[in-house]
Amino acid sequence: MSQPASSPPVAKPPASPGRPKDMNKRAAILHAAESLFVEHGYEGTSMDQIAADAGVSKLTVYSHFGDKDALFAEAVRSYCEKQLPTSAFNPDPSVPLRERLLAVGRAYFAMISAPQAISGHRLLCSAQMIEKRVARLFWESGPQRVQDKFTALLERRMAAGDLAIDDVPRAAAHFFSLLRGELHQQMVYGVCSHETCEEQREAHVASAVDMFLRAYGTLP
């Protein structure tokens, strides 16, 4: 007696990709992290505090960011991107170079001179933030990323014949050093109020841009 033919195996449905991340929760976590890291520093901020301020569970925080270092790095990157978005570094040669540099300069100085940025800078210079690992996380997620984007802008404008630069990354560092200058130091040290320094900002930025162009520009 013949055996009945065996039924073909039933195909399993494809595995679920997992529950999609809630972007509103992610944004709330980043907002809470930015505020707490500025107020208390890296060491003074716990994942429990961030979860509580964001109105989510600690498990949700870890689900979105993995660990505290990753969250700190993303908070720095997110703050910089909001204040100085990638679009600010558009290398379009149809935009006059001085106009483009002024736009970058204004946005950069506004970012570093905001009250929360001044507070964060003071924390970075304090004893609790000396740990090299945290300092490097901050540098690579914020200042270095901004400088890299500006370096790419300079390279494109060099190709268009607007600039003559031997060492482009060094020239980018010069630009941001000029922008910080004495005015930013006065704000960090509390020599002048935010409102008083704001009145000087436009002249300060224009002076930095013009000095940079005298050093590297090709136009008379």
C-alpha positions in Angstrom: 0.0 0.0 0.0 1.5 3.3 -1.1 2.2 6.0 1.4 0.3 9.3 0.9 2.5 12.1 -0.6 3.8 14.3 2.1 2.6 17.9 2.1 5.2 20.5 1.2 6.5 22.5 4.2 4.5 25.6 4.9 6.6 28.7 4.4 7.1 30.8 7.5 6.1 34.4 7.2 9.1 36.8 7.0 10.4 37.9 10.3 9.1 41.2 11.5 11.6 44.0 11.3 10.7 44.9 14.8 8.6 47.7 16.2 9.5 51.0 14.5 11.2 53.5 16.7 8.9 56.4 17.9 10.6 59.5 16.5 8.7 61.8 18.9 10.2 59.9 21.8 13.6 60.1 20.2 13.3 63.9 19.9 12.1 64.2 23.5 15.1 62.1 24.7 17.6 64.3 22.7 16.0 67.5 24.0 16.2 66.3 27.6 19.8 65.1 27.1 20.9 68.4 25.6 19.5 70.4 28.6 20.8 68.0 31.2 24.3 67.7 29.8 24.6 71.5 29.6 23.3 72.0 33.1 25.1 69.1 34.9 27.8 68.0 32.6 28.4 64.4 31.4 29.3 62.9 34.7 26.5 64.7 36.5 23.8 63.5 34.2 22.4 60.0 34.5 20.3 58.0 32.0 17.6 57.8 34.7 17.4 61.6 34.7 17.2 61.8 31.0 14.5 59.2 30.8 12.5 61.0 33.5 12.8 64.4 31.8 11.9 62.9 28.4 8.9 61.1 29.9 10.0 57.7 28.7 11.5 54.5 30.3 15.2 54.0 30.6 14.8 51.0 28.4 13.5 53.3 25.7 16.5 55.5 26.0 18.8 52.6 25.6 16.7 51.2 22.7 17.2 54.5 20.8 20.8 55.3 21.6 22.6 52.2 23.0 24.6 53.8 25.7 25.4 57.1 27.4 28.4 57.9 25.2 26.3 57.5 22.0 23.5 59.7 23.4 26.0 62.4 24.4 27.6 62.4 21.0 24.2 62.5 19.3 23.0 65.3 21.5 26.1 67.4 20.6 25.7 66.6 16.9 22.0 67.4 17.0 22.5 70.7 18.7 25.1 71.7 16.1 23.0 70.6 13.2 20.0 72.6 14.4 22.1 75.8 14.9 24.3 75.4 11.9 22.7 73.0 9.4 24.5 71.3 6.5 22.6 73.6 4.1 24.6 76.6 5.6 27.7 75.2 3.9 26.3 75.1 0.4 29.3 75.7 -1.9 27.2 77.1 -4.8 29.7 79.5 -6.6 26.8 81.7 -7.7 26.6 83.0 -4.2 29.3 85.7 -3.5 31.9 84.2 -1.3 31.8 87.0 1.3 28.0 86.6 1.6 28.4 82.9 2.1 31.1 83.3 4.8 29.1 86.0 6.6 26.1 83.6 6.7 28.3 80.8 8.2 29.9 83.2 10.6 26.7 84.6 11.9 25.2 81.2 12.4 28.4 79.9 14.1 28.7 82.8 16.5 25.0 82.6 17.4 25.5 78.9 18.1 28.6 79.3 20.4 27.3 82.5 22.1 23.9 81.2 23.1 23.5 81.1 26.9 23.3 77.3 27.0 26.5 77.0 24.8 28.3 79.4 27.1 27.3 77.3 30.1 28.4 74.1 28.3 31.8 75.7 27.4 32.4 76.5 31.1 31.5 73.0 32.1 33.9 71.6 29.5 36.7 73.6 31.1 35.8 72.5 34.6 37.3 69.6 36.5 34.4 67.3 36.0 34.8 67.4 32.2 38.6 66.8 32.0 38.3 63.1 31.1 39.8 62.8 27.7 37.3 60.3 26.4 34.4 62.7 27.0 36.3 65.7 25.7 37.1 63.7 22.5 33.4 62.7 22.1 32.4 66.3 22.3 35.1 67.5 19.9 34.4 64.8 17.2 30.6 65.2 17.4 30.6 69.0 17.4 33.5 71.2 16.5 35.2 68.7 14.2 32.1 68.0 12.2 31.5 71.7 11.7 35.1 72.3 10.7 35.0 69.3 8.3 31.9 70.7 6.5 33.5 74.1 6.3 36.7 72.5 4.9 34.6 70.9 2.1 33.1 74.3 1.3 36.5 76.0 1.1 37.7 73.2 -1.2 34.8 73.8 -3.6 35.4 77.5 -3.6 39.1 77.0 -4.3 38.1 74.9 -7.3 35.9 77.8 -8.4 39.0 80.1 -8.2 37.7 82.2 -5.2 40.4 81.1 -2.7 44.1 80.3 -2.7 44.9 78.0 0.3 47.8 75.7 0.8 46.5 73.9 3.9 42.7 73.9 3.8 41.9 72.3 7.2 44.3 74.8 8.9 42.6 77.6 7.1 39.2 76.4 8.3 40.6 76.3 11.9 41.8 79.9 11.4 38.3 81.0 10.3 36.6 79.6 13.4 39.3 80.9 15.7 38.8 84.4 14.3 35.1 84.1 14.8 35.5 83.2 18.5 38.0 85.8 19.2 38.0 88.2 22.1 34.2 88.6 22.1 33.5 85.0 22.8 36.1 85.0 25.6 34.5 87.9 27.2 31.1 86.1 27.2 32.7 82.9 28.7 34.4 84.9 31.4 31.3 86.9 32.1 33.1 90.2 31.3 30.1 91.3 29.2 26.5 90.3 29.2 24.9 88.3 26.4 22.8 91.4 25.4 25.9 93.7 25.3 27.9 91.2 23.3 25.1 90.7 20.9 25.2 94.3 19.9 28.8 93.8 18.8 28.2 90.5 17.0 27.7 91.8 13.5 30.8 94.0 13.4 32.8 91.2 15.0 31.7 88.6 12.4 32.3 90.9 9.5 35.8 91.8 10.8 36.6 88.1 11.0 35.3 87.3 7.5 37.2 90.3 6.0 40.5 89.2 7.7 40.0 85.7 6.4 39.5 86.9 2.8 42.5 89.2 3.0 44.6 86.1 3.9 43.1 83.6 1.4 40.8 85.4 -1.1 41.8 85.8 -4.7 39.6 88.8 -5.4 41.2 92.3 -5.0 
